[in-house]
Amino acid sequence: MKKVISLAVLAAVMAGCTDLSTTNDSAVNGYAADGFGEETLITTDTPSLNNAYLLAPAPKYYVGSAYKVEDVQYIPVEDLTYNQTGIAGIVPAELNGTKTSNGEVFDMNQMVATSKTLPLPTIARVTNLDNGQSVVVRVNNRGPFVNTRIMDLSPAAARQIGMNGQTKVQVQVLADESIAVKNATVGATTPAMSAQPMTPPPAQTVETTVVTTTTAPGATVAPATSGEYSVQVAAFYAQDSADTLAARMRSYGDAVVVQEGDMYKVRIINLDASNARRVIDALRNNEGMAPGLLRNGRWINADSI
């Protein structure tokens, strides 16, 4: 395998891992925040999918609190509806054997990936948008701390979908499988939902119940609009956390908390296309968030407008 990496970056990626909830360092869990450390794959072998590994209990279930890396804020959330497109890279092979943020050991030969905000572990399907090939991965580490990338894949997972460098991908959380691995990790006594087959759920209209509408004291409330778009900011299992974030989001528009099942989802609703675009860009630039987008209750690509 051919690698292009400077000695300075090699020292950074071998430096080990730190607690993401308290760090502002330029290198976190072996990732250099400037984006160096990614390698280019030239091999073509394809390892088989290991479902037992994907759904195995982790040392801990880790969500974490909001944190900053080089003045960029990241807000980890439990969001079983996460479905985003963006650029993915490849975790450097030099990190093989290092500890991940939830206490696992990074294995470059397994189907694993990193995320700045998803719970660890989470199960997700990653699709290479250049060739349509997809792979199911276990997200078990934080990173990459580069705003141009939403995820890094292990070398094995990258080979599975034909990646040989930075590639545009779609990342979709698999709800049933993510619930199963969470329950296995926290020792839930209630049987988890079936983890087979590992296929994304079909698109469907989302039935919602508005729970609360809150305004933060002193917040500047954006003018009310009426439109077919809603921007999802985050999702929580705790209603208090959702209410708190919704209050802060009122400066961006009509922020509400919507209950779906046992989750409370913070959404900015009643947006037309131009305002939805404005809100998405503002949340990305000002808050370091990765918002989702719905049109008439159906999920669509956040960059499609």
VENTAUR-V13199 format. One record per pair of residues at least 12 apart in sequence whose ideal C-beta (glycine too) atoms are under 7 Angstrom apart, sorted by the first residue. I is the first residue (numbers start at 1). J is the second residue. D is the distance in Angstrom with one decimal. If there is no record, write none. Layout:
I|J|D / I|J|D
This chain:
1|41|6.8 / 1|42|6.4 / 1|43|6.0 / 1|93|6.7 / 2|40|6.6 / 2|42|5.4 / 3|39|4.7 / 4|40|6.7 / 5|37|6.5 / 5|39|6.8 / 5|92|7.0 / 6|36|6.8 / 9|32|5.6 / 9|36|4.3 / 9|37|5.1 / 10|94|6.4 / 12|27|4.5 / 12|32|4.7 / 12|37|6.9 / 13|30|4.5 / 13|32|6.9 / 13|37|4.8 / 13|92|5.3 / 13|94|5.2 / 13|95|5.9 / 14|94|6.2 / 15|27|6.0 / 15|30|6.4 / 16|30|6.8 / 16|98|6.5 / 17|29|4.1 / 17|30|6.4 / 17|98|6.4 / 17|99|5.2 / 17|101|6.7 / 20|64|6.0 / 20|67|5.2 / 20|101|5.9 / 20|142|5.0 / 21|64|5.0 / 21|65|5.2 / 21|67|5.2 / 23|67|6.9 / 23|69|7.0 / 24|68|5.5 / 24|69|6.5 / 26|70|5.9 / 28|69|5.8 / 28|142|6.6 / 28|143|6.7 / 28|145|5.7 / 29|101|6.0 / 29|141|6.0 / 29|142|5.6 / 29|143|5.8 / 30|95|4.9 / 30|98|5.9 / 31|143|4.3 / 31|144|5.4 / 31|145|5.5 / 33|69|5.7 / 33|70|5.0 / 33|145|4.4 / 33|146|6.9 / 35|146|4.0 / 35|148|6.9 / 37|92|4.8 / 38|89|4.5 / 38|90|5.6 / 38|92|6.6 / 39|90|5.8 / 39|92|5.3 / 39|93|6.3 / 40|164|6.0 / 40|165|5.1 / 41|90|6.3 / 41|155|6.0 / 41|158|5.7 / 41|159|6.1 / 41|163|6.7 / 41|164|5.0 / 42|164|6.8 / 43|159|6.5 / 44|159|6.9 / 45|159|6.6 / 46|159|5.8 / 46|160|5.7 / 47|109|6.2 / 47|156|5.0 / 49|111|6.3 / 49|136|6.5 / 50|110|6.6 / 50|111|6.9 / 53|110|5.5 / 54|111|6.6 / 54|123|6.0 / 54|136|6.5 / 54|138|4.8 / 55|177|6.6 / 55|180|5.7 / 55|181|5.1 / 55|184|6.6 / 55|195|5.7 / 57|184|4.3 / 57|185|4.8 / 58|102|5.2 / 58|103|6.8 / 58|104|5.7 / 58|121|4.9 / 58|140|6.8 / 58|185|4.6 / 59|102|6.3 / 59|103|3.3 / 59|104|6.3 / 60|102|5.3 / 60|103|5.4 / 60|185|6.9 / 61|119|6.7 / 61|182|5.6 / 61|185|4.5 / 61|186|5.2 / 62|101|5.9 / 62|102|4.0 / 62|119|6.8 / 62|120|4.4 / 63|76|5.0 / 63|78|6.2 / 63|119|4.7 / 64|76|4.7 / 69|145|4.6 / 72|147|6.6 / 72|288|4.9 / 73|287|6.4 / 73|288|4.4 / 74|116|4.7 / 74|117|5.7 / 74|288|5.4 / 75|117|6.4 / 75|234|6.6 / 75|289|6.3 / 76|117|4.8 / 76|119|6.9 / 77|117|6.2 / 77|234|4.2 / 77|235|5.8 / 77|236|6.4 / 78|119|5.3 / 78|235|6.1 / 78|236|6.4 / 78|237|5.8 / 79|173|6.8 / 79|234|6.5 / 79|235|4.1 / 80|173|5.7 / 80|175|4.1 / 80|178|6.2 / 80|263|6.8 / 81|235|6.5 / 81|292|6.6 / 81|299|6.9 / 82|118|6.5 / 82|173|4.2 / 83|172|4.6 / 83|292|6.4 / 83|299|5.6 / 84|150|6.1 / 84|171|5.4 / 84|290|5.5 / 84|292|7.0 / 84|302|6.6 / 85|129|6.9 / 85|168|6.7 / 85|169|6.9 / 85|170|4.8 / 85|301|5.7 / 85|303|6.4 / 86|149|6.9 / 86|150|3.6 / 86|169|7.0 / 87|148|5.7 / 87|149|4.9 / 87|150|6.6 / 87|166|5.4 / 87|167|7.0 / 87|168|5.9 / 88|126|6.7 / 88|149|6.2 / 88|150|6.7 / 88|151|4.6 / 88|152|6.4 / 88|153|5.8 / 88|167|5.8 / 88|169|4.4 / 89|144|6.0 / 89|149|5.0 / 89|152|4.7 / 89|166|5.1 / 90|152|6.2 / 90|153|5.9 / 90|155|6.1 / 90|158|4.7 / 90|163|6.5 / 91|114|6.5 / 91|152|4.7 / 91|153|6.7 / 91|154|5.4 / 93|108|5.3 / 93|155|5.8 / 96|108|4.3 / 100|140|4.9 / 100|141|3.8 / 101|120|5.7 / 101|141|5.3 / 101|142|4.5 / 102|120|3.9 / 102|121|6.5 / 102|140|5.9 / 104|140|4.9 / 106|141|6.5 / 108|154|5.2 / 108|155|5.0 / 108|156|6.3 / 109|156|4.9 / 110|154|6.3 / 110|156|6.2 / 111|135|5.8 / 111|136|6.4 / 111|137|4.8 / 111|138|6.5 / 111|154|6.8 / 111|156|6.2 / 111|157|4.6 / 111|160|6.8 / 112|137|5.8 / 112|138|5.0 / 112|140|5.4 / 112|154|4.7 / 112|157|6.6 / 113|126|6.7 / 113|137|4.2 / 113|139|5.0 / 113|151|5.4 / 113|152|6.5 / 113|153|4.9 / 113|154|6.7 / 113|157|6.2 / 114|139|6.8 / 114|141|4.5 / 114|142|6.3 / 114|143|4.1 / 114|144|6.1 / 114|151|6.2 / 114|152|4.6 / 115|139|4.8 / 115|151|5.7 / 116|142|6.3 / 116|143|6.8 / 116|145|7.0 / 117|290|6.5 / 118|139|5.2 / 118|173|6.9 / 120|139|6.3 / 120|140|5.3 / 120|141|6.8 / 121|138|5.2 / 121|139|6.2 / 121|140|4.9 / 121|181|5.2 / 121|185|6.9 / 122|139|4.4 / 122|173|5.9 / 122|178|4.9 / 123|136|6.5 / 123|138|6.1 / 123|174|4.8 / 123|177|3.8 / 123|178|4.8 / 123|181|5.9 / 124|137|5.8 / 124|139|5.8 / 124|171|5.5 / 124|172|6.2 / 124|173|5.0 / 124|174|6.2 / 125|172|5.0 / 125|174|5.9 / 125|200|5.8 / 126|151|7.0 / 126|153|6.5 / 126|161|6.6 / 126|169|5.3 / 126|171|5.5 / 127|169|6.1 / 127|170|4.5 / 128|161|4.1 / 128|162|5.8 / 128|163|6.2 / 128|167|5.7 / 128|169|5.8 / 129|168|4.7 / 129|169|6.0 / 129|170|6.0 / 130|167|6.1 / 130|168|6.7 / 131|162|5.2 / 133|161|4.2 / 133|162|5.4 / 134|161|6.2 / 135|157|5.2 / 135|160|4.1 / 135|161|5.0 / 136|174|6.9 / 136|198|5.1 / 137|153|6.5 / 137|157|5.2 / 149|166|6.9 / 150|171|6.4 / 150|290|6.6 / 151|171|5.6 / 172|200|5.3 / 174|198|6.1 / 174|200|6.9 / 176|193|4.5 / 176|194|6.1 / 176|195|5.8 / 177|195|4.7 / 177|198|6.1 / 179|192|5.6 / 179|193|5.4 / 180|192|3.9 / 180|193|6.4 / 180|195|4.3 / 203|298|5.9 / 203|299|6.7 / 205|297|4.8 / 205|298|6.0 / 206|260|6.7 / 206|294|6.9 / 206|297|4.7 / 208|258|4.5 / 208|260|6.1 / 209|258|6.7 / 209|259|5.0 / 210|256|5.2 / 210|258|5.8 / 211|239|6.9 / 211|257|4.7 / 211|258|6.7 / 211|259|4.9 / 211|264|6.6 / 212|243|5.6 / 212|246|6.8 / 212|256|6.9 / 212|257|4.6 / 213|256|4.9 / 214|243|5.7 / 214|246|5.2 / 214|247|4.3 / 214|250|7.0 / 215|247|6.4 / 215|250|5.0 / 216|247|4.0 / 216|248|5.5 / 216|250|5.7 / 219|250|5.0 / 219|251|5.1 / 220|251|5.3 / 221|250|5.3 / 221|251|6.9 / 222|251|6.6 / 222|252|6.0 / 222|253|4.6 / 224|254|5.8 / 224|270|6.8 / 225|270|5.5 / 225|271|5.9 / 225|272|6.1 / 225|275|5.4 / 226|270|5.2 / 227|270|5.7 / 227|271|4.6 / 227|272|3.5 / 227|275|6.6 / 228|295|5.6 / 228|296|5.1 / 229|271|4.3 / 229|272|6.7 / 229|273|6.4 / 229|276|3.8 / 229|293|6.5 / 229|294|6.9 / 229|295|5.5 / 230|267|4.9 / 230|268|6.7 / 230|269|4.6 / 230|271|6.7 / 230|294|4.5 / 231|267|6.5 / 231|268|4.6 / 231|271|6.5 / 231|276|5.9 / 231|279|4.9 / 231|280|5.9 / 231|291|5.0 / 231|293|5.9 / 232|265|5.9 / 232|267|5.0 / 232|291|6.1 / 232|292|4.1 / 232|294|6.6 / 233|245|6.6 / 233|249|5.6 / 233|266|4.4 / 233|267|6.7 / 233|268|6.6 / 233|283|6.5 / 233|289|6.4 / 233|291|5.6 / 234|266|5.0 / 235|263|5.1 / 235|264|7.0 / 235|265|4.5 / 236|263|6.8 / 236|264|5.1 / 237|262|6.4 / 237|263|6.2 / 239|257|7.0 / 239|264|4.8 / 242|257|4.6 / 242|264|3.7 / 242|266|5.3 / 243|257|5.9 / 245|266|5.0 / 246|266|4.9 / 249|266|6.2 / 249|268|6.2 / 252|268|5.6 / 252|279|5.2 / 252|282|6.0 / 252|283|6.9 / 253|268|4.1 / 253|271|6.4 / 253|275|7.0 / 253|279|5.8 / 254|268|6.2 / 254|269|5.2 / 254|270|5.1 / 255|268|5.1 / 256|269|5.8 / 273|305|4.8 / 276|293|6.4 / 276|305|5.9 / 277|305|5.3 / 280|293|6.6 / 280|302|5.6
